[in-house]
Amino acid sequence: MKKTDKKVEEFIRVDHAGERGAVKIYEGQLLALNTLVKNDDLKKTIEEMKIHETEHCQFFENEIKKRNIRPTKFLPLWDLLGVGLGFGSTLLGKKAAMLCTASVEEVIDKHYLNQINQLGPEEKELKEKITKFREDELEHKDIAYEEGASKKGLYSIMDKIIKTGSKIAINISEKI
């Protein structure tokens, strides 16, 4: 096991929680699409994005184990909220489901960029992975807007709620 400094430990803990949260959001969206909402094109898009999030989550799961880092104590709550957010946003329609992705990815873009800028040469592999994952997240954001995500009207309120919730989850997951 390699010694991990506190900052890097927080990065890995929060990124693990965040990537797992993204998987749960997509699971919630797929649950809605497999039960109440019929939209095969949206389902295919979400399934493709979920593949990336699962890859990201597995990387951080391995880092947590390898470095002996305690995951956030809030994982069970984040799991429930992620599935609920995904399911609920999809019940509101395709625009809302895609806005959910766009809003989360906009927060993650800044979050990952901040981490990339703080990581030194001793964490080259971690920095490369986070850089690659950030590129995937930006691609998801672009897809979401291409698929109809909107911040017009009441969607602007939804955007603010999702972004605020994401930022709160980040701040809590880094420390607890």
PyMOL commands that place a pseudoatom at each C-alpha (Angstrom):
pseudoatom trace, name=CA, resn=MET, resi=1, chain=A, elem=C, hetatm=0, pos=[0.000, 0.000, 0.000]
pseudoatom trace, name=CA, resn=LYS, resi=2, chain=A, elem=C, hetatm=0, pos=[1.381, 3.382, -0.883]
pseudoatom trace, name=CA, resn=LYS, resi=3, chain=A, elem=C, hetatm=0, pos=[1.141, 6.305, 1.467]
pseudoatom trace, name=CA, resn=THR, resi=4, chain=A, elem=C, hetatm=0, pos=[-1.425, 8.807, 0.305]
pseudoatom trace, name=CA, resn=ASP, resi=5, chain=A, elem=C, hetatm=0, pos=[-1.414, 12.416, 1.429]
pseudoatom trace, name=CA, resn=LYS, resi=6, chain=A, elem=C, hetatm=0, pos=[-4.617, 13.870, 2.870]
pseudoatom trace, name=CA, resn=LYS, resi=7, chain=A, elem=C, hetatm=0, pos=[-5.480, 15.966, -0.192]
pseudoatom trace, name=CA, resn=VAL, resi=8, chain=A, elem=C, hetatm=0, pos=[-5.120, 13.015, -2.583]
pseudoatom trace, name=CA, resn=GLU, resi=9, chain=A, elem=C, hetatm=0, pos=[-7.084, 10.834, -0.146]
pseudoatom trace, name=CA, resn=GLU, resi=10, chain=A, elem=C, hetatm=0, pos=[-9.935, 13.383, -0.255]
pseudoatom trace, name=CA, resn=PHE, resi=11, chain=A, elem=C, hetatm=0, pos=[-9.757, 13.519, -4.072]
pseudoatom trace, name=CA, resn=ILE, resi=12, chain=A, elem=C, hetatm=0, pos=[-10.073, 9.754, -4.362]
pseudoatom trace, name=CA, resn=ARG, resi=13, chain=A, elem=C, hetatm=0, pos=[-12.837, 9.526, -1.735]
pseudoatom trace, name=CA, resn=VAL, resi=14, chain=A, elem=C, hetatm=0, pos=[-14.964, 12.218, -3.381]
pseudoatom trace, name=CA, resn=ASP, resi=15, chain=A, elem=C, hetatm=0, pos=[-14.300, 11.020, -6.931]
pseudoatom trace, name=CA, resn=HIS, resi=16, chain=A, elem=C, hetatm=0, pos=[-15.283, 7.482, -5.950]
pseudoatom trace, name=CA, resn=ALA, resi=17, chain=A, elem=C, hetatm=0, pos=[-18.527, 8.802, -4.461]
pseudoatom trace, name=CA, resn=GLY, resi=18, chain=A, elem=C, hetatm=0, pos=[-19.172, 11.024, -7.471]
pseudoatom trace, name=CA, resn=GLU, resi=19, chain=A, elem=C, hetatm=0, pos=[-18.586, 8.383, -10.103]
pseudoatom trace, name=CA, resn=ARG, resi=20, chain=A, elem=C, hetatm=0, pos=[-20.697, 5.915, -8.153]
pseudoatom trace, name=CA, resn=GLY, resi=21, chain=A, elem=C, hetatm=0, pos=[-23.367, 8.623, -7.919]
pseudoatom trace, name=CA, resn=ALA, resi=22, chain=A, elem=C, hetatm=0, pos=[-23.278, 9.067, -11.692]
pseudoatom trace, name=CA, resn=VAL, resi=23, chain=A, elem=C, hetatm=0, pos=[-23.777, 5.323, -12.168]
pseudoatom trace, name=CA, resn=LYS, resi=24, chain=A, elem=C, hetatm=0, pos=[-26.751, 5.478, -9.762]
pseudoatom trace, name=CA, resn=ILE, resi=25, chain=A, elem=C, hetatm=0, pos=[-28.285, 8.450, -11.621]
pseudoatom trace, name=CA, resn=TYR, resi=26, chain=A, elem=C, hetatm=0, pos=[-28.096, 6.495, -14.873]
pseudoatom trace, name=CA, resn=GLU, resi=27, chain=A, elem=C, hetatm=0, pos=[-29.495, 3.405, -13.140]
pseudoatom trace, name=CA, resn=GLY, resi=28, chain=A, elem=C, hetatm=0, pos=[-32.454, 5.520, -11.986]
pseudoatom trace, name=CA, resn=GLN, resi=29, chain=A, elem=C, hetatm=0, pos=[-32.948, 6.884, -15.480]
pseudoatom trace, name=CA, resn=LEU, resi=30, chain=A, elem=C, hetatm=0, pos=[-32.825, 3.392, -16.948]
pseudoatom trace, name=CA, resn=LEU, resi=31, chain=A, elem=C, hetatm=0, pos=[-35.290, 2.163, -14.321]
pseudoatom trace, name=CA, resn=ALA, resi=32, chain=A, elem=C, hetatm=0, pos=[-37.754, 4.823, -15.469]
pseudoatom trace, name=CA, resn=LEU, resi=33, chain=A, elem=C, hetatm=0, pos=[-37.059, 4.018, -19.127]
pseudoatom trace, name=CA, resn=ASN, resi=34, chain=A, elem=C, hetatm=0, pos=[-37.564, 0.288, -18.536]
pseudoatom trace, name=CA, resn=THR, resi=35, chain=A, elem=C, hetatm=0, pos=[-40.839, 0.728, -16.640]
pseudoatom trace, name=CA, resn=LEU, resi=36, chain=A, elem=C, hetatm=0, pos=[-42.824, 3.931, -17.110]
pseudoatom trace, name=CA, resn=VAL, resi=37, chain=A, elem=C, hetatm=0, pos=[-41.187, 5.949, -19.890]
pseudoatom trace, name=CA, resn=LYS, resi=38, chain=A, elem=C, hetatm=0, pos=[-40.733, 4.515, -23.375]
pseudoatom trace, name=CA, resn=ASN, resi=39, chain=A, elem=C, hetatm=0, pos=[-37.917, 6.123, -25.337]
pseudoatom trace, name=CA, resn=ASP, resi=40, chain=A, elem=C, hetatm=0, pos=[-35.487, 3.655, -26.893]
pseudoatom trace, name=CA, resn=ASP, resi=41, chain=A, elem=C, hetatm=0, pos=[-33.189, 6.357, -28.305]
pseudoatom trace, name=CA, resn=LEU, resi=42, chain=A, elem=C, hetatm=0, pos=[-32.772, 7.993, -24.889]
pseudoatom trace, name=CA, resn=LYS, resi=43, chain=A, elem=C, hetatm=0, pos=[-32.264, 4.582, -23.305]
pseudoatom trace, name=CA, resn=LYS, resi=44, chain=A, elem=C, hetatm=0, pos=[-29.441, 3.800, -25.748]
pseudoatom trace, name=CA, resn=THR, resi=45, chain=A, elem=C, hetatm=0, pos=[-27.769, 7.177, -25.099]
pseudoatom trace, name=CA, resn=ILE, resi=46, chain=A, elem=C, hetatm=0, pos=[-27.918, 6.697, -21.325]
pseudoatom trace, name=CA, resn=GLU, resi=47, chain=A, elem=C, hetatm=0, pos=[-26.660, 3.115, -21.531]
pseudoatom trace, name=CA, resn=GLU, resi=48, chain=A, elem=C, hetatm=0, pos=[-23.622, 4.329, -23.507]
pseudoatom trace, name=CA, resn=MET, resi=49, chain=A, elem=C, hetatm=0, pos=[-22.818, 7.095, -20.997]
pseudoatom trace, name=CA, resn=LYS, resi=50, chain=A, elem=C, hetatm=0, pos=[-23.276, 4.653, -18.101]
pseudoatom trace, name=CA, resn=ILE, resi=51, chain=A, elem=C, hetatm=0, pos=[-20.480, 2.487, -19.539]
pseudoatom trace, name=CA, resn=HIS, resi=52, chain=A, elem=C, hetatm=0, pos=[-17.989, 5.362, -19.059]
pseudoatom trace, name=CA, resn=GLU, resi=53, chain=A, elem=C, hetatm=0, pos=[-19.239, 6.100, -15.546]
pseudoatom trace, name=CA, resn=THR, resi=54, chain=A, elem=C, hetatm=0, pos=[-18.903, 2.428, -14.588]
pseudoatom trace, name=CA, resn=GLU, resi=55, chain=A, elem=C, hetatm=0, pos=[-15.294, 2.429, -15.856]
pseudoatom trace, name=CA, resn=HIS, resi=56, chain=A, elem=C, hetatm=0, pos=[-14.557, 5.586, -13.836]
pseudoatom trace, name=CA, resn=CYS, resi=57, chain=A, elem=C, hetatm=0, pos=[-16.202, 4.145, -10.727]
pseudoatom trace, name=CA, resn=GLN, resi=58, chain=A, elem=C, hetatm=0, pos=[-14.225, 0.910, -10.983]
pseudoatom trace, name=CA, resn=PHE, resi=59, chain=A, elem=C, hetatm=0, pos=[-10.953, 2.847, -11.210]
pseudoatom trace, name=CA, resn=PHE, resi=60, chain=A, elem=C, hetatm=0, pos=[-11.717, 4.776, -8.008]
pseudoatom trace, name=CA, resn=GLU, resi=61, chain=A, elem=C, hetatm=0, pos=[-13.020, 1.633, -6.292]
pseudoatom trace, name=CA, resn=ASN, resi=62, chain=A, elem=C, hetatm=0, pos=[-9.623, 0.045, -6.977]
pseudoatom trace, name=CA, resn=GLU, resi=63, chain=A, elem=C, hetatm=0, pos=[-7.761, 3.156, -5.776]
pseudoatom trace, name=CA, resn=ILE, resi=64, chain=A, elem=C, hetatm=0, pos=[-9.742, 3.146, -2.501]
pseudoatom trace, name=CA, resn=LYS, resi=65, chain=A, elem=C, hetatm=0, pos=[-8.771, -0.477, -1.893]
pseudoatom trace, name=CA, resn=LYS, resi=66, chain=A, elem=C, hetatm=0, pos=[-5.165, -0.149, -3.083]
pseudoatom trace, name=CA, resn=ARG, resi=67, chain=A, elem=C, hetatm=0, pos=[-4.495, 2.952, -0.964]
pseudoatom trace, name=CA, resn=ASN, resi=68, chain=A, elem=C, hetatm=0, pos=[-6.610, 1.832, 2.008]
pseudoatom trace, name=CA, resn=ILE, resi=69, chain=A, elem=C, hetatm=0, pos=[-8.840, 4.929, 1.874]
pseudoatom trace, name=CA, resn=ARG, resi=70, chain=A, elem=C, hetatm=0, pos=[-12.122, 4.952, 3.747]
pseudoatom trace, name=CA, resn=PRO, resi=71, chain=A, elem=C, hetatm=0, pos=[-15.051, 5.690, 1.378]
pseudoatom trace, name=CA, resn=THR, resi=72, chain=A, elem=C, hetatm=0, pos=[-17.506, 8.399, 2.340]
pseudoatom trace, name=CA, resn=LYS, resi=73, chain=A, elem=C, hetatm=0, pos=[-19.942, 7.356, 5.049]
pseudoatom trace, name=CA, resn=PHE, resi=74, chain=A, elem=C, hetatm=0, pos=[-22.698, 8.868, 2.912]
pseudoatom trace, name=CA, resn=LEU, resi=75, chain=A, elem=C, hetatm=0, pos=[-22.516, 6.281, 0.078]
pseudoatom trace, name=CA, resn=PRO, resi=76, chain=A, elem=C, hetatm=0, pos=[-25.894, 4.665, 0.971]
pseudoatom trace, name=CA, resn=LEU, resi=77, chain=A, elem=C, hetatm=0, pos=[-27.599, 8.076, 0.982]
pseudoatom trace, name=CA, resn=TRP, resi=78, chain=A, elem=C, hetatm=0, pos=[-25.879, 9.171, -2.247]
pseudoatom trace, name=CA, resn=ASP, resi=79, chain=A, elem=C, hetatm=0, pos=[-26.979, 5.878, -3.854]
pseudoatom trace, name=CA, resn=LEU, resi=80, chain=A, elem=C, hetatm=0, pos=[-30.617, 6.531, -2.952]
pseudoatom trace, name=CA, resn=LEU, resi=81, chain=A, elem=C, hetatm=0, pos=[-30.500, 10.173, -4.002]
pseudoatom trace, name=CA, resn=GLY, resi=82, chain=A, elem=C, hetatm=0, pos=[-28.760, 9.300, -7.275]
pseudoatom trace, name=CA, resn=VAL, resi=83, chain=A, elem=C, hetatm=0, pos=[-31.339, 6.691, -8.253]
pseudoatom trace, name=CA, resn=GLY, resi=84, chain=A, elem=C, hetatm=0, pos=[-34.123, 9.071, -7.199]
pseudoatom trace, name=CA, resn=LEU, resi=85, chain=A, elem=C, hetatm=0, pos=[-32.677, 11.980, -9.177]
pseudoatom trace, name=CA, resn=GLY, resi=86, chain=A, elem=C, hetatm=0, pos=[-32.251, 9.826, -12.262]
pseudoatom trace, name=CA, resn=PHE, resi=87, chain=A, elem=C, hetatm=0, pos=[-35.709, 8.304, -12.007]
pseudoatom trace, name=CA, resn=GLY, resi=88, chain=A, elem=C, hetatm=0, pos=[-37.435, 11.607, -11.231]
pseudoatom trace, name=CA, resn=SER, resi=89, chain=A, elem=C, hetatm=0, pos=[-35.676, 13.606, -13.935]
pseudoatom trace, name=CA, resn=THR, resi=90, chain=A, elem=C, hetatm=0, pos=[-36.605, 10.985, -16.536]
pseudoatom trace, name=CA, resn=LEU, resi=91, chain=A, elem=C, hetatm=0, pos=[-40.261, 11.014, -15.459]
pseudoatom trace, name=CA, resn=LEU, resi=92, chain=A, elem=C, hetatm=0, pos=[-40.221, 14.739, -16.267]
pseudoatom trace, name=CA, resn=GLY, resi=93, chain=A, elem=C, hetatm=0, pos=[-39.190, 13.974, -19.857]
pseudoatom trace, name=CA, resn=LYS, resi=94, chain=A, elem=C, hetatm=0, pos=[-36.189, 13.792, -22.128]
pseudoatom trace, name=CA, resn=LYS, resi=95, chain=A, elem=C, hetatm=0, pos=[-35.198, 17.461, -21.687]
pseudoatom trace, name=CA, resn=ALA, resi=96, chain=A, elem=C, hetatm=0, pos=[-35.141, 17.075, -17.910]
pseudoatom trace, name=CA, resn=ALA, resi=97, chain=A, elem=C, hetatm=0, pos=[-33.234, 13.779, -18.061]
pseudoatom trace, name=CA, resn=MET, resi=98, chain=A, elem=C, hetatm=0, pos=[-30.607, 15.334, -20.314]
pseudoatom trace, name=CA, resn=LEU, resi=99, chain=A, elem=C, hetatm=0, pos=[-30.457, 18.490, -18.186]
pseudoatom trace, name=CA, resn=CYS, resi=100, chain=A, elem=C, hetatm=0, pos=[-29.691, 16.257, -15.197]
pseudoatom trace, name=CA, resn=THR, resi=101, chain=A, elem=C, hetatm=0, pos=[-26.628, 14.968, -17.051]
pseudoatom trace, name=CA, resn=ALA, resi=102, chain=A, elem=C, hetatm=0, pos=[-25.580, 18.421, -18.274]
pseudoatom trace, name=CA, resn=SER, resi=103, chain=A, elem=C, hetatm=0, pos=[-25.919, 20.029, -14.825]
pseudoatom trace, name=CA, resn=VAL, resi=104, chain=A, elem=C, hetatm=0, pos=[-23.944, 17.325, -13.033]
pseudoatom trace, name=CA, resn=GLU, resi=105, chain=A, elem=C, hetatm=0, pos=[-21.240, 17.280, -15.717]
pseudoatom trace, name=CA, resn=GLU, resi=106, chain=A, elem=C, hetatm=0, pos=[-20.802, 21.071, -15.552]
pseudoatom trace, name=CA, resn=VAL, resi=107, chain=A, elem=C, hetatm=0, pos=[-20.062, 20.787, -11.830]
pseudoatom trace, name=CA, resn=ILE, resi=108, chain=A, elem=C, hetatm=0, pos=[-17.748, 17.803, -12.373]
pseudoatom trace, name=CA, resn=ASP, resi=109, chain=A, elem=C, hetatm=0, pos=[-15.845, 19.609, -15.142]
pseudoatom trace, name=CA, resn=LYS, resi=110, chain=A, elem=C, hetatm=0, pos=[-14.790, 22.371, -12.710]
pseudoatom trace, name=CA, resn=HIS, resi=111, chain=A, elem=C, hetatm=0, pos=[-14.244, 19.868, -9.892]
pseudoatom trace, name=CA, resn=TYR, resi=112, chain=A, elem=C, hetatm=0, pos=[-11.912, 17.667, -11.963]
pseudoatom trace, name=CA, resn=LEU, resi=113, chain=A, elem=C, hetatm=0, pos=[-10.072, 20.657, -13.437]
pseudoatom trace, name=CA, resn=ASN, resi=114, chain=A, elem=C, hetatm=0, pos=[-9.391, 21.914, -9.900]
pseudoatom trace, name=CA, resn=GLN, resi=115, chain=A, elem=C, hetatm=0, pos=[-7.972, 18.500, -8.948]
pseudoatom trace, name=CA, resn=ILE, resi=116, chain=A, elem=C, hetatm=0, pos=[-5.859, 18.255, -12.112]
pseudoatom trace, name=CA, resn=ASN, resi=117, chain=A, elem=C, hetatm=0, pos=[-4.330, 21.638, -11.305]
pseudoatom trace, name=CA, resn=GLN, resi=118, chain=A, elem=C, hetatm=0, pos=[-3.430, 20.522, -7.761]
pseudoatom trace, name=CA, resn=LEU, resi=119, chain=A, elem=C, hetatm=0, pos=[-1.956, 17.094, -8.504]
pseudoatom trace, name=CA, resn=GLY, resi=120, chain=A, elem=C, hetatm=0, pos=[1.832, 16.946, -8.731]
pseudoatom trace, name=CA, resn=PRO, resi=121, chain=A, elem=C, hetatm=0, pos=[4.176, 14.696, -10.704]
pseudoatom trace, name=CA, resn=GLU, resi=122, chain=A, elem=C, hetatm=0, pos=[4.154, 12.057, -7.939]
pseudoatom trace, name=CA, resn=GLU, resi=123, chain=A, elem=C, hetatm=0, pos=[0.498, 11.351, -8.876]
pseudoatom trace, name=CA, resn=LYS, resi=124, chain=A, elem=C, hetatm=0, pos=[1.051, 11.133, -12.643]
pseudoatom trace, name=CA, resn=GLU, resi=125, chain=A, elem=C, hetatm=0, pos=[-1.240, 8.100, -13.198]
pseudoatom trace, name=CA, resn=LEU, resi=126, chain=A, elem=C, hetatm=0, pos=[-4.054, 9.573, -11.096]
pseudoatom trace, name=CA, resn=LYS, resi=127, chain=A, elem=C, hetatm=0, pos=[-3.757, 12.909, -12.909]
pseudoatom trace, name=CA, resn=GLU, resi=128, chain=A, elem=C, hetatm=0, pos=[-3.876, 11.177, -16.308]
pseudoatom trace, name=CA, resn=LYS, resi=129, chain=A, elem=C, hetatm=0, pos=[-6.980, 9.192, -15.306]
pseudoatom trace, name=CA, resn=ILE, resi=130, chain=A, elem=C, hetatm=0, pos=[-8.808, 12.247, -13.962]
pseudoatom trace, name=CA, resn=THR, resi=131, chain=A, elem=C, hetatm=0, pos=[-7.898, 14.145, -17.154]
pseudoatom trace, name=CA, resn=LYS, resi=132, chain=A, elem=C, hetatm=0, pos=[-9.330, 11.321, -19.285]
pseudoatom trace, name=CA, resn=PHE, resi=133, chain=A, elem=C, hetatm=0, pos=[-12.441, 11.040, -17.117]
pseudoatom trace, name=CA, resn=ARG, resi=134, chain=A, elem=C, hetatm=0, pos=[-12.972, 14.819, -17.371]
pseudoatom trace, name=CA, resn=GLU, resi=135, chain=A, elem=C, hetatm=0, pos=[-12.887, 14.510, -21.176]
pseudoatom trace, name=CA, resn=ASP, resi=136, chain=A, elem=C, hetatm=0, pos=[-15.534, 11.770, -20.967]
pseudoatom trace, name=CA, resn=GLU, resi=137, chain=A, elem=C, hetatm=0, pos=[-17.694, 13.978, -18.733]
pseudoatom trace, name=CA, resn=LEU, resi=138, chain=A, elem=C, hetatm=0, pos=[-17.411, 16.903, -21.150]
pseudoatom trace, name=CA, resn=GLU, resi=139, chain=A, elem=C, hetatm=0, pos=[-18.472, 14.574, -23.959]
pseudoatom trace, name=CA, resn=HIS, resi=140, chain=A, elem=C, hetatm=0, pos=[-21.522, 13.543, -21.869]
pseudoatom trace, name=CA, resn=LYS, resi=141, chain=A, elem=C, hetatm=0, pos=[-22.388, 17.211, -21.334]
pseudoatom trace, name=CA, resn=ASP, resi=142, chain=A, elem=C, hetatm=0, pos=[-22.178, 17.885, -25.080]
pseudoatom trace, name=CA, resn=ILE, resi=143, chain=A, elem=C, hetatm=0, pos=[-24.369, 14.851, -25.819]
pseudoatom trace, name=CA, resn=ALA, resi=144, chain=A, elem=C, hetatm=0, pos=[-26.914, 16.051, -23.254]
pseudoatom trace, name=CA, resn=TYR, resi=145, chain=A, elem=C, hetatm=0, pos=[-27.235, 19.436, -24.971]
pseudoatom trace, name=CA, resn=GLU, resi=146, chain=A, elem=C, hetatm=0, pos=[-27.391, 17.797, -28.419]
pseudoatom trace, name=CA, resn=GLU, resi=147, chain=A, elem=C, hetatm=0, pos=[-30.209, 15.600, -27.073]
pseudoatom trace, name=CA, resn=GLY, resi=148, chain=A, elem=C, hetatm=0, pos=[-32.261, 18.566, -25.860]
pseudoatom trace, name=CA, resn=ALA, resi=149, chain=A, elem=C, hetatm=0, pos=[-31.060, 19.633, -22.403]
pseudoatom trace, name=CA, resn=SER, resi=150, chain=A, elem=C, hetatm=0, pos=[-32.362, 23.116, -21.720]
pseudoatom trace, name=CA, resn=LYS, resi=151, chain=A, elem=C, hetatm=0, pos=[-32.055, 25.725, -18.975]
pseudoatom trace, name=CA, resn=LYS, resi=152, chain=A, elem=C, hetatm=0, pos=[-35.015, 27.753, -20.214]
pseudoatom trace, name=CA, resn=GLY, resi=153, chain=A, elem=C, hetatm=0, pos=[-37.969, 28.498, -17.968]
pseudoatom trace, name=CA, resn=LEU, resi=154, chain=A, elem=C, hetatm=0, pos=[-38.437, 26.155, -15.021]
pseudoatom trace, name=CA, resn=TYR, resi=155, chain=A, elem=C, hetatm=0, pos=[-35.499, 24.057, -16.194]
pseudoatom trace, name=CA, resn=SER, resi=156, chain=A, elem=C, hetatm=0, pos=[-33.234, 26.836, -14.862]
pseudoatom trace, name=CA, resn=ILE, resi=157, chain=A, elem=C, hetatm=0, pos=[-34.509, 26.052, -11.352]
pseudoatom trace, name=CA, resn=MET, resi=158, chain=A, elem=C, hetatm=0, pos=[-33.849, 22.348, -11.842]
pseudoatom trace, name=CA, resn=ASP, resi=159, chain=A, elem=C, hetatm=0, pos=[-30.322, 23.163, -13.046]
pseudoatom trace, name=CA, resn=LYS, resi=160, chain=A, elem=C, hetatm=0, pos=[-29.610, 25.214, -9.906]
pseudoatom trace, name=CA, resn=ILE, resi=161, chain=A, elem=C, hetatm=0, pos=[-31.023, 22.529, -7.588]
pseudoatom trace, name=CA, resn=ILE, resi=162, chain=A, elem=C, hetatm=0, pos=[-28.956, 19.756, -9.202]
pseudoatom trace, name=CA, resn=LYS, resi=163, chain=A, elem=C, hetatm=0, pos=[-25.777, 21.851, -9.198]
pseudoatom trace, name=CA, resn=THR, resi=164, chain=A, elem=C, hetatm=0, pos=[-26.254, 22.910, -5.575]
pseudoatom trace, name=CA, resn=GLY, resi=165, chain=A, elem=C, hetatm=0, pos=[-26.916, 19.323, -4.509]
pseudoatom trace, name=CA, resn=SER, resi=166, chain=A, elem=C, hetatm=0, pos=[-23.847, 18.108, -6.404]
pseudoatom trace, name=CA, resn=LYS, resi=167, chain=A, elem=C, hetatm=0, pos=[-21.618, 20.740, -4.771]
pseudoatom trace, name=CA, resn=ILE, resi=168, chain=A, elem=C, hetatm=0, pos=[-22.943, 19.883, -1.294]
pseudoatom trace, name=CA, resn=ALA, resi=169, chain=A, elem=C, hetatm=0, pos=[-22.334, 16.163, -1.916]
pseudoatom trace, name=CA, resn=ILE, resi=170, chain=A, elem=C, hetatm=0, pos=[-18.771, 16.959, -3.065]
pseudoatom trace, name=CA, resn=ASN, resi=171, chain=A, elem=C, hetatm=0, pos=[-18.003, 19.027, 0.029]
pseudoatom trace, name=CA, resn=ILE, resi=172, chain=A, elem=C, hetatm=0, pos=[-19.388, 16.383, 2.401]
pseudoatom trace, name=CA, resn=SER, resi=173, chain=A, elem=C, hetatm=0, pos=[-17.807, 13.408, 0.616]
pseudoatom trace, name=CA, resn=GLU, resi=174, chain=A, elem=C, hetatm=0, pos=[-14.305, 14.904, 0.678]
pseudoatom trace, name=CA, resn=LYS, resi=175, chain=A, elem=C, hetatm=0, pos=[-14.318, 15.042, 4.483]
pseudoatom trace, name=CA, resn=ILE, resi=176, chain=A, elem=C, hetatm=0, pos=[-16.746, 12.431, 5.847]
for i in range(1, 176): cmd.bond("trace and resi %d" % i, "trace and resi %d" % (i + 1))
show_as sticks, trace
zoom trace
